């Protein structure tokens, strides 16, 4: 069985599935069906995603498993995110500054690691964004 294509080879428009057939009994259903969002990904992207999931989202582990650099792993993940129709989460300058200040306070002994973790969780939950 071949992998389905998701774009028209002539105009590039998104294709729809118009029939589904049971290979066991031959039952056929006709209509317009939307492809799953992951059907848009090529085999290389799906392989990356499998490793990413098995690595619990740890890009350092993904890069080691695939033998690629961390920036390459991040770029591939960003390409997958965009292909799925999302925008990658970008940490804003305020969030980055706040986290750095908290880490410096831990370094100076002004905060415990537990207190810092709670503060960072607060910053991240207030930042919103994401996919």
N, C-alpha and C positions, 0 to 999 in steps of 0.2 A: 504494500500500500504506500502511495506517495504522500508526502506532506503537502497540505493545501497551500496555495498561494493566497495572499490577502490583498494584493493590488492588481488592477487590470494591467496587462502587459501593453495595451495600446495607449490608454490615457492616464494611468496611474491612480484612478479612483479606487476607493475601498470596495472590495467585492462582498457580496452577501451569499450565503449558502441557500440554495433553493430546494434541495431535497436531501433527505437522510434515508439510508437503507440499512436494514438489519441483514448482516451477512449470513445469519443462521436460517431465518424463515422467509426472507425476501420481502418483508413488510417495508413499504416505502412511504415516507411522509413528505409532502410537498408544502412549501410556504417560503417565507423569507426569514432566515435565521442569522443572527449576528455571530461572528466568530468570537472566540474567547480572546481576551486582550493579549495573552501570551502567544497566540498564533502569529502575531506580528513579528515575533523574534526569529532571527535565523538560528541555525543549529549551533553556531559558535556562541551566540548570546545565551541560548538555553543552557549550554554546557557551563558557561560562566555562572549563570544563575543557580544551577544545581550545586556547584562548588560553594558559592556564596551562602546558600541556605544551609548546606551541610556544615559550613564553618561558622554558623550562627551570626553571620553578618560581620565577621572579623576580617577586614580587608588585608591586614598583615598576613593572616593565615591563608587567605585566598591567593595573595601574591606568591607566597612560598609554594603552595600546592600547584599553581599553574606555571611557576617559574618566570614570573613577570615582575616588574618593579611595582612598588606601591602606587606611584602616580599613574602608571598604566592601568592598574586594577581600578583605581578611582575613576579614570577616564572611561573605561569600559562600563562601569556601573552607571555613570552619568548618561552614557549613550543609551543604555537599556531603559533608564528612567524616562528619558526624553522620547524614546520609541514607543513607550507605553502611554505617552500623552501627559506625563507629569513634568514638573520642574524640580530639579534637585534642590534640596534644602540648603540655603546659604546662611551660615552663621553671620549675623550682622556685627558691626564693629562694637556696638554697645555691649552685646552679649559677650564677645571675646574679651573686651576690656574688663568687664565685671568678673569673669572667671579668672583672668590673670591676677586681678587684685586679690581675690579670695586665696588663690594659690600662694601669693606672696605673703599674705597674713599667716598662712599655715607655716610657711618657711620661717617666718619670724617668731613663731610660737604664740601668736595672738589668737589662733583658732585651732581646735582639734580637727582631725580628719573627718570625724562624724559631723561636726558643725559645718565644715566646709561642704561636705556632700549635700547636706540639707539646703544650704544656700544656693549651690549650683543647680540642684533640682528645681528650686524656685525660679531661678533665672531661665532655665530651659522651658519650664512649663508656661511662664509668662511670655516667652518669645513666640510661641505658636509656630506657624509655618509647617513645613514638611510636605510629604506627599499624601 
